[in-house]
């Protein structure tokens, strides 16, 4: 775990939420199970396998030493989360977590919850996707599918979007999304629909057409969405929802499915969509095999 300890020794205290160490990318031998994230003022250390108390003590000592150097007057706050199969746990290791816990990224504020659940309310690997949307949202009607806590909606409105339609099955996630809009003092130009997307096409269509559509589904969520069989159903609908020259971000975070999977689906179900580029992931999320990392593909309608 030396690579993790080295990263802790070199980390800085910055205002934006970000990933500090990404062992999951396979770049650091023997550290593939570790990640470390900064959700100001809390460090969140995650392991995807069971680790010893001795390893956790070593991480605590490293965090304590670095934090004493960075912020000698401030308490160290850190959370450990284990995501090993059959051994899931979340533990406050030192200090405390603010309630509510609000973090920033690229001029936007978001409410997060690092002590409950595996999803903290903001996916840090999607930072570049949010930056892209903020630059391309001016005067656009934006559709945000699988909106979760509506971070894409926040940046779209910051970028001057005319309207954002957020759709997600989770009313709880959308409620956090509404809070995120209030945190950022955004104009009332967002709609929040707690519906099953596959039963809502009529309503979605009536609020279109859209200049930008973001599709960011889970890769596998039983009873909701399974990428291998359901993604093509979404793609088939896109040309009719898009304005001429409208833009689409197709997102996929499934290590077993590569960019070619999405390209094949688009070629079959929506050949009018032209591939423009794959957005780069944040530097911290480096992966020995980019096809196993988050894929964010930009297409444009004919």
HELIX and SHEET records of a PDB file:
HELIX    1   1 UNK A    2  UNK A   10  1                                   9    
HELIX    2   2 UNK A   23  UNK A   25  5                                   3    
HELIX    3   3 UNK A   53  UNK A   70  1                                  18    
HELIX    4   4 UNK A  124  UNK A  126  5                                   3    
HELIX    5   5 UNK A  127  UNK A  136  1                                  10    
HELIX    6   6 UNK A  151  UNK A  158  1                                   8    
HELIX    7   7 UNK A  171  UNK A  183  1                                  13    
HELIX    8   8 UNK A  197  UNK A  199  5                                   3    
HELIX    9   9 UNK A  201  UNK A  206  1                                   6    
HELIX   10  10 UNK A  227  UNK A  241  1                                  15    
HELIX   11  11 UNK A  259  UNK A  269  1                                  11    
HELIX   12  12 UNK A  283  UNK A  285  5                                   3    
HELIX   13  13 UNK A  290  UNK A  292  5                                   3    
SHEET    1   A 5 UNK A  18  UNK A  22  0                                        
SHEET    2   A 5 UNK A  34  UNK A  39 -1                                        
SHEET    3   A 5 UNK A  42  UNK A  47 -1                                        
SHEET    4   A 5 UNK A  78  UNK A  82  1                                        
SHEET    5   A 5 UNK A  89  UNK A  94 -1                                        
SHEET    1   B 2 UNK A 101  UNK A 105  0                                        
SHEET    2   B 2 UNK A 108  UNK A 112 -1                                        
SHEET    1   C 7 UNK A 190  UNK A 193  0                                        
SHEET    2   C 7 UNK A 163  UNK A 167  1                                        
SHEET    3   C 7 UNK A 141  UNK A 145  1                                        
SHEET    4   C 7 UNK A 210  UNK A 216  1                                        
SHEET    5   C 7 UNK A 242  UNK A 252  1                                        
SHEET    6   C 7 UNK A 295  UNK A 300 -1                                        
SHEET    7   C 7 UNK A 274  UNK A 278 -1                                        
SHEET    1   D 2 UNK A 220  UNK A 221  0                                        
SHEET    2   D 2 UNK A 225  UNK A 226 -1                                        
END                                                                             
